[in-house]
Amino acid sequence: MSLATVSRVLNYDQTLSVNETTRQKIFETAEAMHYHKSRKTRKSKQKRLAICLWCDQDQEIKDLYYYSTRTSAQA
């Protein structure tokens, strides 16, 4: 069984089609291992955006589209 399946079962994903035996095994194993979901809370409602560039700084400055996109995202 895949890690994704286990994660989706433990997160009660209603769109996942998995038989009841498998679902029960996952919950029994999680209980035996004293698994508890992490309750991370975000203090900030800010969203994060990552931009990956495949050019050096000189190339970026020459291409105004990518330069303006990156500098606008920093604001």
C-alpha positions as CSV (number, residue, x, y, z in Angstrom):
1,M,0.0,0.0,0.0
2,S,1.3,3.4,-0.9
3,L,2.2,6.3,1.4
4,A,-0.3,8.4,-0.5
5,T,-3.1,5.9,0.2
6,V,-2.2,5.8,3.9
7,S,-2.2,9.6,4.1
8,R,-5.5,10.0,2.3
9,V,-7.1,7.4,4.6
10,L,-5.8,9.1,7.7
11,N,-7.1,12.4,6.4
12,Y,-10.5,10.9,5.8
13,D,-10.4,11.6,2.0
14,Q,-13.9,10.8,0.8
15,T,-12.8,10.6,-2.8
16,L,-10.5,7.7,-2.2
17,S,-11.8,4.3,-3.1
18,V,-10.3,1.8,-0.7
19,N,-11.8,-1.3,0.7
20,E,-12.8,-1.4,4.4
21,T,-10.3,-4.1,5.3
22,T,-7.4,-1.9,4.1
23,R,-8.9,1.2,5.8
24,Q,-9.2,-0.7,9.1
25,K,-5.6,-2.0,8.9
26,I,-4.3,1.6,8.4
27,F,-6.2,2.9,11.4
28,E,-5.2,-0.1,13.6
29,T,-1.5,0.3,12.6
30,A,-1.7,4.1,13.2
31,E,-3.2,3.5,16.7
32,A,-0.6,0.8,17.5
33,M,2.2,3.2,16.6
34,H,0.5,6.0,18.6
35,Y,0.2,8.2,15.5
36,H,-1.4,11.6,15.9
37,K,-2.0,14.1,13.1
38,S,0.2,17.1,13.3
39,R,-1.9,20.2,14.2
40,K,0.1,22.9,12.6
41,T,-1.6,26.2,12.6
42,R,-0.5,29.1,10.4
43,K,-0.3,32.3,12.3
44,S,-0.2,34.3,9.2
45,K,-2.6,34.1,6.3
46,Q,0.1,35.1,3.8
47,K,0.6,32.8,0.9
48,R,4.0,31.8,-0.4
49,L,5.2,31.7,-3.9
50,A,8.4,30.1,-5.2
51,I,9.9,31.2,-8.5
52,C,12.6,29.1,-10.1
53,L,14.8,30.8,-12.6
54,W,17.0,29.0,-15.2
55,C,19.1,32.0,-16.0
56,D,21.7,34.1,-14.5
57,Q,21.2,37.6,-13.3
58,D,22.5,39.2,-16.5
59,Q,20.1,37.2,-18.6
60,E,17.2,38.0,-16.4
61,I,17.8,41.8,-16.5
62,K,17.8,41.6,-20.4
63,D,14.4,39.9,-20.4
64,L,12.0,42.5,-19.0
65,Y,9.1,40.0,-18.7
66,Y,10.9,37.7,-16.3
67,Y,12.6,40.6,-14.5
68,S,9.3,42.4,-13.9
69,T,7.5,39.2,-12.8
70,R,10.2,38.4,-10.2
71,T,10.4,41.9,-8.9
72,S,6.6,42.2,-8.7
73,A,6.3,39.0,-6.7
74,Q,8.7,40.3,-4.1
75,A,6.4,43.2,-3.2
